[in-house]
Amino acid sequence: MTHIHPTAVIEDGARIGEGCTIGPYCTIGPHVEIGGGCTLHSHVVLSGYLRLGKDCEIFPFACLGMQTQDLKFEGDITYATIGDRTVIREYVTVNAATTAGASTIVGSDCLIQSYCHIAHECNIGNHVIMSSAAMLAGHVTLEDYAIIGGHTGIVQFVRVGQHAFVGGYTKLAGDVLPFSIVEGVPAATRGINKVGLKRRDFSPEQIDAIAEAHQLIMTSPTVAGGNKAALAAHPENADIAAMAAFSKGSKCPLVRRTKSD
């Protein structure tokens, strides 16, 4: 059974899956689609061409799918998509895309904590955690299992690689290599995310190989040279191949170590 509080406003055309709970004073627009088993606690606003996956939990005053804040927006139909089992806490904003037909994407099994902002055309992977008040400008990519610390700001087009950890209060204007720890203003790489990798059942041998490859890439005078050395040291290693592919595809500069490190 779906339970809808009598004070909720659901516009004609909205599609709500089975087993949902829609709390007091929620507002759901005519083009919104909600998967089965979702819970909207109260005062949630779902707008625009938004698709919410199954078994999501949305806390009060979250505002999802609203029009982009990009001044280039020309009124076209754009989208926002949120995967399954994602939890979105109080006052989170997820904007729709700017370009016609494009989408802002948040994956499955994510935790987006209170006061976070996800701007137009961001692409958030699965199992991502954004701590309270982390802010993403447009076109930011967070790969699977990335963790963003509280009050961190990430500028346009930056990518954060899989299993990376960005510390709180960081100003991030460059790409973060997979498996890295990055923090500071300006941001600097501090090493690899050993604690996170252990928690996700990476073996000691995997972690050692990642650490060696990370060192080679970070200390090489050129990204291409670092990738070549890392791949030569660990042929046919999928983790190192992912690191090399990520750094090769970077349009923003990689966040490197500071000179003092």
Buried (B, 14 or more C-beta within 10 A) or exposed (E): EBEBEEEBEBEEEBEBBEBBBBBBBBBBBEBBBBBBBBBBBBBBBBBBBBBBBBBBBBBBBBBBBBBBBBEEBEEEEBBBBBBBBBBBBBBBBBBBBBBEEBBBBBBBBBBBBBBBBBBBBBBBBBBBBBBBBBBBBBBBBBBBBBBBBBBBBBBBBBBBBBBBBBBBBBEBBBBBBBBBBBBBEEBBBBBBBBEBBEEEEBEEEBBEBBBBBBBBBBEBEEBEEBBBBBBEEBEEBEBBBBBBEBBEEBEBEBBBEEEEE
